[in-house]
């Protein structure tokens, strides 16, 4: 009879934990993009409308902020610059892209991060205008008196230089396709920023916005690399990706992600075994194994329901929780380059800009040279470019552009 009552108690604990935890997890996840239940509660049209509303709110805040800045807010740099922050931008002909105000949001968020940062005392921020007709890019022209602007096809407000042998490449205005120009634009902005002799160059595309503490976390990770240089982590690196699409950050069959799931399962199993020992004090190995398997299953179910991109957000609560992992091929919304390897990167892109898109060319560079490169998790930047600049008829999945940028 005593054995039966204990079994009933164990079954009751299993049922209670499942019936309480699962509804709580679903309630938490129903409004979280990339959770298992998000699309069950939100239709495609409502998601797009939500993303558009968030964009309009960010744009209104950006315009309000930019109206308050003046020429005195940006500190100059003396001697050796530690960090150059570069926003790469080109005027858009896509009407949806244009009215979305991505460049204004990027400039406002980056500028705010820049002036509030105390970690990098010697730094410079600039807008790299790569439009063929820079005078027609009104959003950037209006800000020239307040933020330094360098121009591929015009006069620049900073003493930049580049290798003279690339003058014809950088002067070319007509390309067979937009991808060729996109890579050469990137080369130009990276090389000219490098000419100011910073230790690092932060390259930001014009539809990306940073977390408010992005520079603090970058500095922390740079110091971490210097302290923890090992066979898997090298203090020297070509670049660090600061954004990777959340839709590709989910759990999959890659070894690292499978190991992650197994670790979560072990934590869940061990937690329930510990609870069993404290509450029921069962000495039965069968009961302990049952608790372990149930706990492992329950914890894995919880994180799969929430979705890995949302699990990663818990780690953004402290700079100590951010991790560096080997870099994937995609993408380039925000990249931190080490000045030491920028000349090699530029030379490689010059050779391959006709063969590969910018992100794939950069990935090929590290594969061929063996120079380390990393990706930071969670993301330090948000991608806001739902409407692509290459087509006026399509937009990316709106689910990617629903996020809280107040952090």
N, C-alpha and C positions, 0 to 999 in steps of 0.2 A: 504493500500500500504506500509506504514511504517513497519507494522508487517511482511509483506511478505519479505521485503528487509532485515529485521533483521534475519528472519529464513534462508534466502539464505546466509547471512553472517556467521551464525553459521554453516551451512552445508559446506560452503567453508572452514572454519577453520578446521572442522573435516576431510575433504578430504585432505587438504594440510598437516595437521599433520601426517595423516596416510601414504600418498604418499611420504613424506620426511623421516619420522622416520623409517619406515619398511625397505626401501632399505639400510639406514645407518646401521641398526642393522644387517641385513644379511651380508653386506660387512664386518662388524666388526667380525662376528661370523663364517664366512666360513672357517677360518683357526684355529678355536678354538676347540680342542677336547672336546667332551661331549656337544657341542652345538647342537641344533635341526637340523642344516643344514650341519654339518661337513661331515657326510658320503655321503651327496648328491654331494659334490665337490671332495671327495677323495675316491678312491677304496681301497680295502683291501691290495693289493700288494704295492701300493704307500705309504700307511700309515706305513706298516712294513719297507719298504725301508727308509722312513723318520726317523723312530725310530732307525734303525740300524746306520744311518748316524750321528744322534745326539749322540748315544752311542760312536761311534768311535771318535767323536770330544772331548767328555768328557774324554775318555781314554787317548787321546794324551795329553790333558792338565794336566791330573793327573800324567802321567809319567814325563812330563816336570817339574811339581812342586816337585814331590818326589825326583827328581835328585838334587834339590837345597837345601834340608833340611839337617841339620847335627845334631850332638849330643847336641849342645848347645842351640837349639831353644826351647826345652821343659823344662819349669821351673820345678824345684822340688817342693815338698810340705814339709812344716814345721809344725809339730804339727798336729792339727786337720784339716783334709781336708774337704772343703765344698762340692766339687763335684768330683765324679769319672766318667770319660767317658770311656765306655767299648765297643769295637767292637767285637762282637761274630762272629767267622769265622771257617769254616772247608774247607779243600781242596775238590775240585769238580772233578768228573770223566766225567761229561757231557761236551763234546767238545765245543758245542755252548756256554755254560755257562763259560767255562774256557777262551775262546778267547775273551769274552766280557769284561774281566777285571773289574768285579764289585768290587772286594775287593780293587783293587788299587784306583778306583774312590772313594770308601767309605773312605779309609784311608786318601787320599789326601784332600778331602773336609772337613773331620772331623778335621784333623790336622790344616788346614788353619783356620777354625773357632776357634779352640782351642787357637792357638798362637796369634790371633788377638783380642781375647776377653779380656776386662779389668774389666768386671763385677764380675767375680768369680776369685779373686786373688789367692786363694789356691785351686788348682785343679790338678788332675792327669789324664792323658790319657793312655790307655793301649789297646793292642790287646789280646783278649782271644782266643788262638788257641786250639780248641777242636778236632783237627784231631788225629786219632789213631796213625798215624805215623807223628808226627810234623816235623821231620827232612826232610820229603819229600815235605813239603809245602814251596816251594822255594820263593814265593812272600813275605811271612811273615819272613822267615829266613833271607832274604836280608835286612830287615828293623829292625832286632833285635837290632842293634847297635845304632839306632836312635830313636826308639819308644819302650817303655817297653812292654814285651810280657809275658803273663802268659799262662801256658800250662797244660791242664788236664792230659796229658800223658807224661809229661816231666818236666824238670827244668824250673822254672820261674825266671824272673829278678826283681821281687818285693817280699817283705816279706809278702806273703799272707798266710792265714790259713783257715781251714774249720772244721766243727764239725767232730771229730774223728769217730763218729758212722757211718758217710757216706763214709768212706774210701773205702769200698767194692763197694758201689753204683757208686762212681766216678771212681773207677778203672776198672769197667766192660767195656769190649771192644766189646762184641757181643750182639746184641739185636734182638728180633724177627722182628722188623721193624724200619724204620728210625725215625718215630715220637717219639718212646720211647727215643731214644738217643737224639733227638732234645730238648726234655724237660729237660732231665738230664744235657745236655750241658748248657742250659740256667740257671738251678739251680746252677751249678758249677761256672759259670762266675759271677752271681749275688752274691752268697755267698762269694766268694773270694774277690770281689771288696768291699763288705760290711765289710770285715775284716780289711780294711784300715781305717775304721771309718769315712767315709764321711757323710755329712748330706743327700746328695742325690746321687743316682747312675743313670746315663744316659746309658741305654742299647740300642745299635745300632746293627742291623743285617747287614751282610756284603754285602747287595745290597740296601743300603739306604744312601742318601746323604742329609746333612742339608742345610737349608738356611744359608746364611752368618751371619745373625743376630739372629740365633736361640737362643743362650745363653742369649742374651739381652732380648728377648721376654719371655723366660722361667723365668728369674729373675723378670721381671715386673709382670708376672702372680703370682709368688710366693708371692711377696709383696702385690699384690691385694688380694689374699686369706687371708693373715694375717690381712689386713685392713677391709675387707668386709665379715668377717665370719658371716653367717646368717643360717637360717634353711635350705636354699637350697645350700649354699656354705659354706663348712667347711674348716678351715685353715689346718686341718689334712687330709691327703689323703694317700691311698695305692700307687697309681700311676696316672700319666697323660699320656694318649696316645698322641703322637705327630704326628701321621699319621693315616689316615683312607682312604681307597680306594676312589678316586674321583668318580668312577662309581656308588658308593653307597651314594654319597653325594647329589644326585639330589633331585628334588622335588617329593614327594610321598604323601601317604595318612596318614602318621603319624601325630599326633595332632600338634607337633611342626612345621612340615613343612607346614601343612595347615594354621596354625596361621601366619606363615611367609608370605604366599601368600596373606592372607587377609590383613595383614599390608601393604604389597606392593600395593595392590589394593586401600586401603584407602589413602595412600600417593599420588598415581597417581590421584585418584578422587579429592582429596583436592587441588592438584596442578592445575588441569585444572579449577576447580571452581574459584580459586584465579586469574588465568589468565583471565577468563571470566569477573570477577568483575572489573579487572583493565582495560581491553581493551574494553569490550562491555557494562559494567555497567548495565547488565540485572538484573531486580528485579523479574523476573518470577521464581517461585519455580520450575516449570516444566523444564525450561532451565537449572537451576542449577543442578537439579537431572540428566538431560540428560548429562551434562558435567561431573558430578561425575561418572556416570556409564561408560561413554566413557573413561574417564581418568583411571579408575580402570581397565577396559578391556585392554586398550593400554599398561599400565605399566606391567600388568601380562603377556601379550603376549610378551613384550620385554624381560623380565627376563626368561621366558620359552624358548624363542628362543636362548638367550645367553647361558643358562644352569647354574644351581646353582654353580657347581665347578668354573666356570669362573666369576660369580658374586662374589664369596668368595674372588677371587684374588684382587678385588678392596680394600678389607679390610686389605690386607697385606701391604698396604702403610704406616701404622703406628702401633706401638705396642699397642696403645690404642684401636684399632679396633678388636683385637683378643678376642675371647670369649671362655669360658669354658662351656661345656655341659656335661650331664651324659654320661658316657662311654658306647659304644656298646661292643659286644663280640669280634669281629675281630678288629684288627690284631696286630702283635708285631714288625713291622720294627723298631720303635723307641719308647722307653718308659722311662719316668722319674719316678723312685721309691723313695719314702720317706724311709730313713734308719730305721725309727722307726718301720715300719711294715715288713721289709724284712725278719726277722727270721720267722714270721708267714707265709709269702708267701712261703718261702723255705719248711717249714714243710708241708704245704698244697700240694705243687707240689710233694713232696716226696711220699705222700699218693695217689695222683691221676694221676701220670704220665703215668700209664698204661691204664687209663680210658678215659682221655681227652687230646686233643691237647693243647699246651701251652696256646694259647690265650683263649680258652674256659675254661681251668682250672683256669686261672687268673680271668676271669669273674665270674665263679662259686664261687671263693674265696670271692669276694666282696659282692656277693648276700647272701652268708651264714653268713658272719661276719658283714655285714652292714657298713663296713668301706667305706667312700666315694672314688670314683675314677672318673676322668674326661677325656674328650677328648677336645683337643684344635682345634679351627677353626679360620682361614684357617690352613692347614697343615704346620708344621714346617720342615717336611722332604719330600723328593721325593723318591719314590720307583723306582729303576732302573732295577730290576730283571725280564726282559721280559722272559728270558729263565729259566725255573725251574730247580733246581738241582736234582729233583727226576725223570726226564724223559728227554731223549735225542731226543724225537720225537715230542714234543709239545712245544708251547710257548703261553704265555698269550696274550690277546688282545693288539695289538701294540698301540692302541689309548691311553692306560693308561700311555705310556712312552714317550709321546711327551709333553715337557714342557720347559720353560725357566728357567734354574737354575742359572741365573746371579744375581738373587735378593739376 
